[in-house]
Amino acid sequence: MGSEEVILRLKKTIPLFRDFADAEVVALLKHAKVQNFLQNQVIFREKDPGHCMYLIMSGEVKIHRRTPGGAEQILAVLPAGNYFGEMAIIDGSPRSAQASARVDSALMILDEETLNVTEAGLVIKLFKSFARVLTERLRAVNLQVKELTERLEAKPKSAGDKPTEQAA
């Protein structure tokens, strides 16, 4: 399968590109690199500098971090067709979590250098797509927070939670 065919297959599986024409996706990704990662191989660590994002062509990636107590907290498990690391392209901040290949995985890397040689209109369209997807994710998180808050407020208080009256 040629590189253009691979790129067009990614377009169909990654929602980030749903508003892009085939030629736009090819133009955006034609300079991207592909890197293979073995099962459990670290892709990046929390607090590493971030200058690229990753498109999962095959395999599965685990996004995780360590709690203050040292336990692993899995934030997401992403199958092929997903992407991650886009926040680093948006704001240039260090990585907020660690990413590791859960199984052998092939990732397409879209870095700042690739974006710098891409037509400005496509980069703007990509950032609008980031904003759309991030907004969808934020709305989902807001709904989860609302539901958790409602459950906590509806939870009956135990006898130990009642205020005590002091004698005068």
N, C-alpha and C positions, 0 to 999 in steps of 0.2 A: 504494500500500500504506500503510495507517495505521500510526501509531507502535506501537500494541499488536501488530500483525502483525509488524513488524520485530523487536520485543522477543522475541516467541515464536519467530521464526526463529533469533534469536541463542541462545535457550535450547537449541534442538536441535543447534546446532553448537559450542557452547562447553562443554567438560566441567565447568567450574567450576559450572555450574548444573544438573548432572544429578540432584541430589537435591532440587531445588526444584520446587514445584507451579507451574503456569503463572501463577496469580494472584500468587504470591510474586515471580516474576521481573518481572512487570509493575509491582508495587508498588516493587520495588527500583530499577528502571531508568526509571521514568516521569519523573523529574526530571533524568535524565542529558542531557548535551548531545552533539550530533554535530558533528564538525569534519572538514573535508576538507583533505587534504595533497597537494601536488603531488609528482611523482616527484623524489626526492633532497632534498626539503624536510626540514629538521631538526625533529623533534617535541620532543625535549629533548636537552640536552648532559650529558655526564658531569659530576657534581658540582653540577648544578642542584638547587635544592630540589625535593622531590617531594611533592605533595599530592593526586595523583590516579593512577588507573590507566586503561588504554585497552583497549577491546574492538574488535577488527578486524572491521568490518562488510563491507568489501570492500578489495581491494588486498593489499599485502604490506609488511611492516615489517622493516627490518634493525636488529639490535641489535649495536653494535660499539664498539670503543675503540681508542685509539692505544697501541702498545707504547712502551716507553722509547726505542726506536730510531726511532720515528716511523712505523712501518708500521701499516696498518690491520689489526686483528684482528676478524674477524667471529665473534661469539658465537652468533648465531642469526638465521635468516631465518624469519619467522612469517607464514603465509598467513591469509586470512580465516578467522574462526572461532576464532582464538587471542586471547590477551590478554597484556598486559605492563604493567609498572610497579606491580604490586601490592605489592612490597616497601616502597615509599614509604608506602603506606597503613598497612602493618603497623607499621613502626618509625619513620617520619618522617625517615629518613636521606636525605642527598643521593643523587642518581642515581648508580648504580655503573657506568653505561655510557651511550653515546649511542644514541638511536633516530632513525631516518630512514625516510621513506617510500621503499621501493624502487621502487614504481610509484605512480601516483595512488591514494590510499587514503581511505576514509571510516572514521573512528574514533568510537566512542561513548566519552565521557569520564565516568567515575564518580569524583567528587571527594569530599573530606571533607565539604563542605557538603551534598551529596546524602545521604551516610551519616547526617549529623546530623539530617535530617528524616525518616529512614526508621525504621520500627518496630524497636526494640532486638532483638527476637527474630530478625528477618531479618538484621540486621547480624551477630549471633552466628552464625547459620547460614552467612553468607558467610565469616566468618573461619574457621569449621570447614572449609569447603570449600577455602579457601586452604591451611590446614594439611594437608589430604589431598593436594592437588596438589603442594605443596612437598615433602611426604614422598615422594611418588612420584618427583619429580625428584631428590631427595637419594639415594634408593635406586639410581636409575640412575647417578648420578655415582659413588656408592660402588662399584658393579659395575665401572665403567670404570677407577677407580683400582686395584681389585683385579686386573683383567685386565692393566693396564699394569705393575703391580708384578710379577706372575707372569712376564710376558714379559721384563722386565728381569732378574729373578733367573735365568731360564732361558737368557739370552744367554751364550754362551761368552765367557770373558775372553780378551783378546788377550795376547800374550806380554809386552807392555809393562806389563800390569797385575800380573804376578807379583812378589811381594816378592823382593828380592835378599838373599842371605846375605852377611854381612860376614865377612871373615877375622878370626880371633881373634888 
